[in-house]
């Protein structure tokens, strides 16, 4: 299979925006640099800041996330001139320093989180490791051909953003990645990723990222077609180096 790296994405704040990169340097056994560096705790999860809890990875239920409030899925943006700049179709643009001005982002997120049924945004935290949905230092790898096939299955465009993946690969057969667990891929001349396990999908993927509104039950569509809700695969960086958009991807 002839395949290439189509997109690289990073999400500085968990469930709030994201940015495209044309290249990135990867380190063995580390996540994509700066990915999910920050996350927002809701008030019901403040107990996680007590004692030793602040020194470890925390589960996704502790944070604001799109599965609980679909409006978050419509946030876009990332780093610009040393500030995080976030946009949403229902709000004015916000530029803030996450290390010194968390009140601004908590106030900005509050109306988007209001329908979640959970306490209000309470604290922007910086993780000692990536605050991803899994505690392992992995990247997420998805397939553009699988996305196109999934769009045909549900009868509408979906786009890449609702899946919040790090790497998108073009050129694989649709859903070939389902059977790549325990294989390795090489990106470019040097970098090798060890594929670990498939990614189960939640209700956040059912949200139109242009509007923040639910438009399709994507986990149910996957369940109906495959008898599981997996889409994409996690990967561990086995051999580091710099990857670039357009790099050749080889299944080892």
C-alpha positions in Angstrom: 0.0 0.0 0.0 1.4 3.4 -1.0 0.5 5.8 1.8 1.5 9.3 3.0 1.1 11.5 6.0 -1.8 13.8 5.2 -2.3 15.9 8.3 -0.6 16.6 11.7 -2.8 18.1 14.5 -2.1 19.2 18.0 -4.6 20.1 20.7 -3.1 22.4 23.3 -6.2 22.4 25.5 -8.2 19.2 25.9 -11.6 19.5 24.1 -11.1 23.1 23.2 -9.7 23.9 19.8 -6.7 22.5 17.9 -4.1 23.5 15.4 -2.6 22.0 12.2 1.2 21.6 12.0 3.3 21.1 8.9 6.0 19.2 10.8 6.8 18.0 14.4 9.7 16.3 16.2 8.7 13.1 18.0 10.5 11.6 20.9 10.4 7.8 21.8 7.8 7.0 24.4 6.4 10.5 24.5 3.2 12.0 23.1 3.1 14.6 20.3 4.8 17.7 21.9 2.3 20.1 23.5 -0.7 17.9 22.8 -3.4 18.1 25.6 -0.9 20.1 27.7 -3.8 21.9 29.4 -7.3 20.8 30.4 -10.2 22.4 32.3 -11.5 20.8 35.4 -15.1 21.2 36.2 -16.2 22.0 39.8 -17.3 18.4 40.6 -13.7 17.3 40.0 -11.8 19.8 42.1 -10.9 17.1 44.6 -8.4 15.8 42.1 -6.2 18.7 43.0 -5.7 17.5 46.6 -2.4 16.0 47.7 -0.7 13.6 45.3 -3.5 13.6 42.8 -2.2 16.7 41.1 1.0 14.8 40.1 -0.7 12.2 38.0 -2.8 11.7 34.9 -6.5 12.2 35.5 -9.5 10.5 33.8 -11.4 12.3 31.1 -14.5 12.6 33.2 -12.7 15.1 35.4 -12.5 17.6 32.5 -14.7 19.6 30.2 -15.2 17.4 27.1 -17.3 17.3 24.0 -19.2 14.1 24.9 -20.8 16.0 27.8 -21.3 19.3 26.0 -21.3 19.2 22.2 -20.8 23.0 21.9 -17.2 22.5 22.8 -16.6 20.6 19.6 -17.1 23.8 17.6 -14.1 25.5 19.3 -11.1 26.1 17.0 -7.7 27.6 17.5 -4.2 27.2 19.0 -1.0 29.1 19.7 -0.4 32.5 18.1 2.3 34.9 19.1 2.7 33.3 22.5 -1.0 33.2 23.3 -3.7 30.6 23.0 -6.3 32.0 20.6 -9.7 30.3 20.6 -12.8 30.9 18.4 -16.4 29.7 18.5 -19.3 30.6 16.2 -21.4 31.8 19.2 -18.6 33.7 21.0 -16.1 36.5 20.5 -12.5 35.4 19.9 -10.5 34.8 23.0 -6.7 35.3 23.3 -5.1 34.4 26.6 -2.0 33.3 28.4 -2.8 29.9 29.9 -0.1 30.2 32.6 -1.2 33.6 33.9 -4.8 34.3 32.9 -7.1 31.3 33.5 -10.1 33.3 34.6 -10.6 34.6 31.1 -10.9 31.1 29.6 -13.1 29.8 32.4 -15.6 32.6 31.8 -15.4 32.1 28.1 -16.1 28.4 28.3 -18.9 28.6 30.9 -21.8 29.2 28.5 -20.6 26.3 26.2 -20.5 23.9 29.2 -23.8 25.1 30.8 -25.9 22.2 29.4 -23.5 19.5 30.5 -25.3 18.8 33.8 -22.0 19.2 35.6 -20.6 21.9 37.8 -19.1 25.0 36.0 -15.5 25.2 34.7 -13.3 25.6 37.8 -9.6 25.3 37.0 -7.3 25.3 34.0 -4.6 22.8 34.8 -1.3 21.9 33.1 -0.7 18.2 33.1 2.5 16.5 34.2 1.9 14.4 31.1 -0.6 14.7 28.2 -4.1 14.9 29.5 -5.4 12.6 26.8 -8.2 10.0 27.2 -5.6 7.3 27.8 -2.9 7.4 30.4 -0.2 6.0 28.1 2.0 8.5 26.2 0.5 7.6 22.8 -0.5 9.4 19.6 -3.7 8.8 17.6 -3.5 7.7 14.0 -6.4 7.8 11.6 -7.0 7.0 8.0 -8.4 9.4 5.4 -9.7 6.6 3.2 -11.6 5.2 6.3 -13.0 8.6 6.9 -14.3 8.8 3.3 -15.8 5.3 3.6 -17.5 6.3 6.9 -18.9 9.4 5.3 -20.4 7.2 2.6 -21.9 4.9 5.3 -23.7 7.7 7.1 -24.6 9.7 4.0 -23.0 13.0 4.9 -19.6 14.7 5.2 -17.9 14.4 8.6 -14.5 16.1 8.3 -11.4 15.3 10.3 -12.0 17.7 13.2 -14.6 15.8 15.1 -12.1 12.9 15.8 -9.3 15.1 17.3 -6.6 12.8 15.9 -2.9 13.6 15.8 -2.0 12.0 12.5 -4.1 11.3 9.4 -2.7 8.9 6.8 -3.8 8.9 3.2 -3.5 5.9 0.9 -4.4 2.9 3.1 -7.4 0.7 2.2 -10.5 1.7 4.1 -10.4 0.4 7.6 -7.1 -1.4 7.1 -5.9 0.1 10.4 -8.4 -2.1 12.3 -6.0 -5.0 11.6 -2.7 -3.2 12.2 -2.5 -3.7 16.0 1.0 -4.8 17.1 2.4 -3.7 13.7 4.8 -0.8 13.1 4.8 2.0 10.6 7.6 4.1 9.4 7.0 7.8 8.6 9.6 9.4 6.4 13.1 7.9 6.6 13.4 7.5 10.4 10.4 7.7 12.6 8.7 4.4 13.6 5.4 4.1 15.4 4.3 0.9 17.2 0.6 0.6 16.7 -1.0 -0.4 20.0 -4.8 -0.6 20.2 -7.9 0.7 18.4 -9.7 3.8 19.5 -13.2 3.4 20.8 -15.4 6.4 19.9 -17.8 8.3 22.1 -20.7 10.8 21.5 -18.3 13.7 20.9 -17.8 12.4 17.3 -21.5 12.8 16.7 -21.2 16.6 16.8 -21.0 18.9 13.8 -17.8 20.8 14.5 -19.1 23.8 12.5 -22.1 24.3 14.8 -21.5 22.4 18.0 -24.8 20.5 17.5 -25.4 16.8 17.3 -26.1 15.7 13.7 -25.4 11.9 13.5 -25.1 9.0 16.0 -21.6 8.0 14.9 -20.9 5.4 17.6 -24.1 3.7 16.7 -23.3 3.7 13.0 -19.9 2.1 13.7 -21.6 -0.5 16.0 -24.1 -1.4 13.3 -21.4 -1.8 10.6 -18.6 -3.4 12.5 -20.2 -4.6 15.8 -17.7 -2.3 17.6 -17.2 1.5 18.0 -13.6 1.7 17.0 -12.2 4.2 14.6 -8.5 4.8 14.4 -5.6 3.4 16.3 -3.2 4.5 19.0 0.5 4.4 18.5 3.7 4.6 20.6 6.7 6.4 19.3 9.4 3.7 19.0 12.0 5.6 17.0 12.0 9.4 17.2 12.7 12.1 14.6 10.9 14.8 12.7 7.9 14.0 10.5 6.4 16.3 7.9 3.2 16.5 5.9 3.6 14.4 2.8 6.1 12.0 4.2 5.8 8.4 2.9 4.2 6.0 5.4 5.4 2.4 5.2 3.8 -0.6 7.0 6.7 -2.6 8.4 
